[in-house]
Amino acid sequence: MTPQDVITEVRRLIQDEVSPYRYSDTVLLGFVNQILKRMALLRPDLFAFIGDISITADEVLQTLPSNSIRLVEIYRVKNGNAMTEVSRETLDQSTPNWVAETAGTPVNYVRHVRNPNKYFLYPPPVSGTVLVGEYVQTPSDYGLTATISVLPDAYFSTLVDGVVYLAESVDNEHVNSGRAKLFFDSFTQSLGVALQSRVLTDTESGGMDPKQVI
């Protein structure tokens, strides 16, 4: 799936297939990239990245890479031990001096409850430490023929609906006729339905009480 594929379908739906176009490829490409970023806010789980996370040595407070939206989980020290999530209250009570500990290999991480892009490590990491974790990435801007690798092809229609919504919103006639809202509703509803369906596949017994399963 590429932005060009999305734009071709969008042009068909907004009846803009004959040159000169009402909307240039550049404008529609901008809409595609906008909708991808909106999807990342509405469904951050679709844009989760698992990989190496660099850290700042000798510091308890850490910051995720600049393209992050929020932390999902820290799994382990690369080529080392697993990491366990704990609450800040737990560390404060059990090890009051934890923020001043000598640097070493981290064994715990703590979410920053007021900043989703920051987290704490205990003990503070020594130089050269690399973590393996998961965080939600902000989608980069795609070119017309680039493969949209951050999103499964199954979301093609959802992406199309979002772009049509933006295109129709520019035209007062379509706003007044309700076409823009129609596609906006389809866009948001498909994201919501896809999230609800995860109960059927991502939980034991399809999210049902095992006693209810025949």
C-alpha positions in Angstrom: 0.0 0.0 0.0 1.4 3.4 -1.1 0.0 6.9 -0.8 -0.5 6.8 -4.6 -2.8 3.8 -4.2 -4.8 5.7 -1.6 -4.9 8.8 -3.7 -6.2 6.8 -6.8 -9.1 5.5 -4.7 -9.8 8.9 -3.1 -10.0 10.6 -6.6 -12.6 8.0 -7.6 -14.7 8.7 -4.6 -14.5 12.5 -4.8 -15.0 12.4 -8.6 -11.7 14.0 -9.3 -10.2 11.6 -11.9 -9.9 14.0 -14.9 -7.2 16.5 -15.3 -7.0 19.3 -14.4 -7.6 18.0 -11.0 -9.4 19.9 -8.2 -6.8 18.6 -5.8 -3.2 18.1 -6.8 -1.2 15.0 -5.8 0.8 17.2 -3.5 -2.3 18.3 -1.6 -3.7 14.8 -1.4 -0.4 13.4 -0.3 -0.4 15.9 2.5 -3.9 14.7 3.5 -2.6 11.1 3.6 0.3 12.0 5.9 -2.1 14.0 8.1 -4.5 11.1 8.5 -1.7 8.7 9.3 -0.7 11.0 12.2 -4.3 11.2 13.4 -4.6 7.5 13.3 -1.5 7.2 15.5 -3.2 9.3 18.1 -6.5 7.4 17.9 -5.0 3.9 17.6 -1.4 4.1 19.0 -1.3 0.3 19.1 -1.1 0.3 15.3 2.1 2.3 15.3 4.1 0.5 18.1 7.8 -0.1 17.4 9.9 -2.8 19.1 13.7 -2.3 19.0 16.8 -0.9 20.6 16.4 2.2 22.8 19.4 4.3 23.5 19.8 5.9 27.0 21.6 8.6 28.8 24.3 7.2 31.0 24.3 7.9 34.8 20.8 9.5 34.6 17.7 8.1 36.4 15.2 10.1 34.2 15.3 9.0 30.6 13.6 10.3 27.4 12.4 8.2 24.5 13.5 9.0 20.9 12.2 12.2 19.4 9.7 10.4 17.1 7.9 8.7 20.0 4.4 9.3 21.1 4.4 7.2 24.3 6.1 4.4 26.0 4.6 0.9 25.8 7.0 -1.3 27.7 10.7 -1.8 28.4 11.5 -5.5 28.0 15.2 -6.0 28.8 18.7 -4.8 28.7 20.2 -5.7 25.4 22.2 -8.9 25.8 21.4 -8.8 29.4 18.7 -9.1 32.1 14.9 -8.7 31.9 13.4 -5.4 33.1 10.6 -5.3 35.6 8.1 -2.4 35.8 7.5 -1.0 39.2 5.7 2.1 40.5 7.5 5.1 41.7 5.7 4.8 45.1 7.1 1.3 45.5 10.7 2.5 44.9 10.3 5.5 47.1 9.1 3.3 50.0 11.4 0.4 49.6 14.6 2.2 48.5 14.3 5.9 49.4 17.8 6.6 48.0 17.1 5.0 44.7 17.6 8.2 42.6 21.1 8.6 44.0 22.3 5.0 43.6 25.6 4.2 41.9 25.2 3.5 38.1 24.9 -0.1 37.1 22.7 -2.4 35.1 19.1 -1.3 35.3 16.6 -3.9 36.7 13.5 -1.7 37.1 11.8 0.9 35.0 9.1 3.4 36.2 6.7 5.3 33.9 6.5 9.1 34.2 2.8 9.4 34.9 2.7 13.0 33.7 4.9 12.6 30.6 4.3 9.5 28.3 7.7 10.1 26.6 9.8 9.9 29.8 10.6 7.1 32.2 12.9 6.3 35.1 15.5 3.6 35.4 16.8 1.9 38.6 19.7 1.8 39.1 20.8 4.6 36.7 22.5 2.9 33.6 26.2 2.8 33.0 27.7 4.0 29.8 27.0 1.7 26.8 23.7 0.4 28.1 21.1 -0.2 25.4 17.5 -1.3 26.2 15.1 -3.3 24.1 11.6 -2.0 24.4 8.4 -0.9 22.7 7.1 2.6 22.1 4.5 4.2 19.8 6.2 6.1 16.8 5.0 9.2 15.1 4.6 8.1 11.4 7.1 9.8 9.1 6.0 11.7 6.0 5.7 9.4 3.0 6.4 10.1 -0.6 3.8 9.2 -3.3 5.3 5.8 -4.1 6.7 4.8 -0.7 5.3 1.7 0.9 3.3 2.6 4.1 5.1 0.1 6.2 3.8 1.2 9.6 0.2 0.2 8.8 -1.3 -3.1 7.8 -2.9 -3.2 4.3 -6.2 -4.1 6.0 -6.5 -0.4 7.0 -6.4 0.8 3.4 -10.1 1.6 3.3 -9.9 3.4 6.7 -7.1 5.5 5.4 -9.0 6.3 2.2 -12.1 7.3 4.3 -9.9 9.7 6.3 -8.4 11.3 3.3 -11.8 11.7 1.6 -13.1 13.4 4.8 -10.3 16.0 4.7 -10.8 16.6 0.9 -14.6 17.0 1.2 -14.1 19.2 4.3 -12.4 21.8 2.1 -15.5 22.1 0.0 -18.4 23.8 1.8 -20.9 22.1 -0.5 -19.9 18.7 0.7 -19.7 19.8 4.3 -23.3 21.0 4.0 -24.4 17.9 2.2 -23.0 15.7 4.9 -20.5 13.8 2.8 -17.6 15.0 4.9 -19.2 13.7 8.1 -20.2 10.5 6.4 -16.6 9.6 5.6 -15.4 10.9 9.0 -17.8 8.7 10.8 -16.8 5.7 8.7 -13.1 6.5 9.4 -13.6 6.7 13.2 -16.0 3.8 13.4 -13.7 1.4 11.5 -10.9 2.2 13.9 -13.2 1.6 16.9 -14.6 -1.7 15.5 -11.1 -2.9 14.8 -10.1 -2.2 18.4 -13.1 -4.0 19.8 -12.5 -7.0 17.7 -9.1 -7.5 19.4 -11.1 -9.0 22.3 -11.9 -11.9 20.1 -8.3 -12.6 19.2 -6.0 -11.2 21.9 -7.7 -12.7 25.0 -8.2 -16.2 26.3 -11.5 -17.7 25.2 -12.2 -14.6 23.0 -12.6 -12.3 26.0 -15.4 -14.5 27.5 -15.5 -16.0 30.9 -14.1 -19.6 30.5 -17.2 -20.9 32.3 -19.4 -19.5 29.5 -17.4 -21.3 26.8 -19.1 -24.6 25.7 
